[in-house]
């Protein structure tokens, strides 16, 4: 965002910027960064559950796990 602004681009008027992870860093940006929120604790729980099921002898799932990853709209987009 700094490079865009230094080159004369206005965020979000000229360029919309969206990040991933929704860390606290997103709030310190100027303008505040829109992001996709990654549910890290839910992701970790799902991974641990899958490992524990495999250790108990359950077959591996043929499909992945889809988690809700909402967009957090802020002033950058």
Residue frames as qw, qx, qy, qz and C-alpha x, y, z in Angstrom:
[[0.000, 0.887, 0.462, 0.000, 0.00, 0.00, 0.00],
 [0.328, -0.752, 0.113, 0.561, 2.91, 2.34, 0.72],
 [0.366, -0.117, 0.605, 0.697, 4.32, 1.77, -2.77],
 [0.174, 0.632, 0.678, 0.332, 0.95, 2.36, -4.40],
 [0.145, -0.928, -0.282, 0.192, 0.45, 5.57, -2.47],
 [0.401, -0.587, 0.295, 0.638, 4.02, 6.73, -3.18],
 [0.313, 0.098, 0.670, 0.666, 3.37, 6.25, -6.90],
 [0.222, 0.055, -0.100, -0.968, 0.33, 8.52, -6.69],
 [0.410, -0.291, -0.786, -0.360, -2.37, 5.84, -6.53],
 [0.411, -0.308, 0.332, -0.791, -5.29, 6.43, -4.15],
 [0.279, -0.130, -0.950, 0.054, -6.58, 3.52, -2.10],
 [0.554, 0.179, 0.805, 0.113, -9.39, 2.52, -2.63],
 [0.420, 0.717, 0.074, -0.552, -10.30, 5.12, -5.30],
 [0.422, 0.634, -0.552, -0.340, -7.74, 3.91, -7.88],
 [0.513, 0.213, -0.831, 0.028, -6.79, 0.50, -6.47],
 [0.781, -0.471, 0.056, -0.406, -8.64, -1.72, -4.00],
 [0.296, 0.435, -0.812, 0.252, -6.43, -3.80, -1.73],
 [0.858, -0.357, 0.008, -0.370, -7.51, -6.92, 0.17],
 [0.071, 0.529, -0.824, 0.190, -5.23, -9.06, 2.34],
 [0.803, -0.157, -0.544, -0.185, -5.58, -12.45, 3.98],
 [0.535, -0.045, -0.697, 0.475, -5.57, -13.49, 7.63],
 [0.346, -0.801, -0.236, -0.428, -7.16, -10.47, 9.35],
 [0.639, -0.163, -0.425, 0.620, -4.22, -9.97, 11.68],
 [0.238, -0.827, -0.288, 0.421, -4.03, -6.94, 13.95],
 [0.372, -0.217, 0.353, 0.831, -1.63, -5.47, 11.40],
 [0.151, 0.525, 0.659, 0.517, -4.62, -4.86, 9.08],
 [0.202, -0.887, -0.411, 0.065, -5.98, -2.26, 11.48],
 [0.432, -0.650, 0.105, 0.616, -2.66, -0.38, 11.58],
 [0.442, 0.243, 0.518, 0.691, -2.60, 0.17, 7.81],
 [0.141, 0.621, 0.180, -0.750, -3.59, 3.50, 6.30],
 [0.635, -0.301, 0.049, -0.710, -6.31, 3.07, 5.22],
 [0.593, -0.235, 0.717, -0.280, -7.27, 0.02, 7.32],
 [0.174, 0.274, -0.846, -0.423, -6.87, -3.13, 5.23],
 [0.856, 0.041, 0.014, -0.515, -9.85, -5.21, 4.12],
 [0.009, -0.415, 0.910, 0.006, -9.01, -8.87, 4.64],
 [0.788, -0.110, -0.517, -0.314, -10.24, -12.43, 4.41],
 [0.503, -0.566, 0.509, -0.410, -10.50, -13.73, 7.97],
 [0.596, 0.204, -0.776, -0.008, -8.81, -17.10, 8.44],
 [0.751, -0.535, 0.047, -0.384, -10.34, -19.09, 11.29],
 [0.310, 0.544, -0.750, 0.212, -6.99, -20.32, 12.65],
 [0.384, -0.245, 0.755, -0.472, -8.38, -21.99, 15.78],
 [0.839, 0.245, 0.240, -0.423, -11.09, -23.79, 13.80],
 [0.675, 0.575, -0.454, -0.081, -8.52, -24.87, 11.22],
 [0.070, 0.484, -0.812, 0.318, -6.20, -26.21, 13.93],
 [0.613, -0.072, 0.601, -0.508, -9.06, -28.04, 15.64],
 [0.860, 0.387, -0.015, -0.331, -10.13, -29.68, 12.36],
 [0.513, 0.577, -0.632, 0.073, -6.55, -30.76, 11.64],
 [0.178, -0.364, 0.809, -0.425, -6.10, -32.21, 15.13],
 [0.767, 0.095, 0.400, -0.492, -9.42, -34.07, 14.88],
 [0.802, 0.483, -0.283, -0.206, -8.34, -35.58, 11.54],
 [0.291, 0.520, -0.767, 0.236, -5.03, -36.77, 12.99],
 [0.408, -0.214, 0.723, -0.515, -6.72, -38.26, 16.06],
 [0.856, 0.241, 0.142, -0.435, -9.26, -40.09, 13.89],
 [0.691, 0.520, -0.501, -0.031, -6.42, -41.58, 11.82],
 [0.024, 0.454, -0.802, 0.388, -4.56, -42.63, 14.98],
 [0.616, -0.032, 0.589, -0.522, -7.71, -44.47, 16.10],
 [0.352, 0.011, 0.893, 0.280, -7.74, -46.33, 12.78],
 [0.479, 0.683, 0.406, -0.372, -10.57, -44.48, 11.07],
 [0.631, 0.370, 0.427, 0.532, -10.17, -44.18, 7.30],
 [0.187, -0.267, 0.085, 0.942, -8.97, -40.88, 5.89],
 [0.418, 0.689, 0.382, -0.452, -11.65, -38.62, 4.51],
 [0.588, 0.335, 0.520, 0.521, -11.78, -38.45, 0.72],
 [0.143, 0.839, 0.260, 0.457, -12.75, -34.78, 0.84],
 [0.324, 0.213, -0.352, 0.852, -11.23, -31.75, 2.48],
 [0.185, -0.653, -0.595, 0.431, -12.74, -29.54, 5.13],
 [0.155, 0.585, 0.270, 0.749, -14.31, -26.29, 4.00],
 [0.311, -0.486, -0.495, 0.650, -14.23, -23.52, 6.59],
 [0.107, 0.927, 0.346, 0.095, -16.08, -20.23, 6.57],
 [0.524, -0.168, 0.035, 0.835, -13.60, -17.45, 5.70],
 [0.152, 0.890, 0.427, -0.058, -15.57, -14.20, 5.68],
 [0.421, 0.458, 0.047, 0.782, -14.32, -11.00, 4.10],
 [0.313, -0.702, -0.364, 0.527, -13.83, -8.19, 6.62],
 [0.365, 0.707, 0.276, 0.538, -14.47, -5.01, 4.65],
 [0.377, -0.656, -0.147, 0.637, -12.52, -1.96, 5.71],
 [0.196, 0.872, 0.021, -0.447, -11.50, 1.26, 3.97],
 [0.240, -0.482, 0.657, 0.527, -8.92, -0.25, 1.56],
 [0.066, 0.101, 0.866, 0.485, -11.46, -1.80, -0.80]]
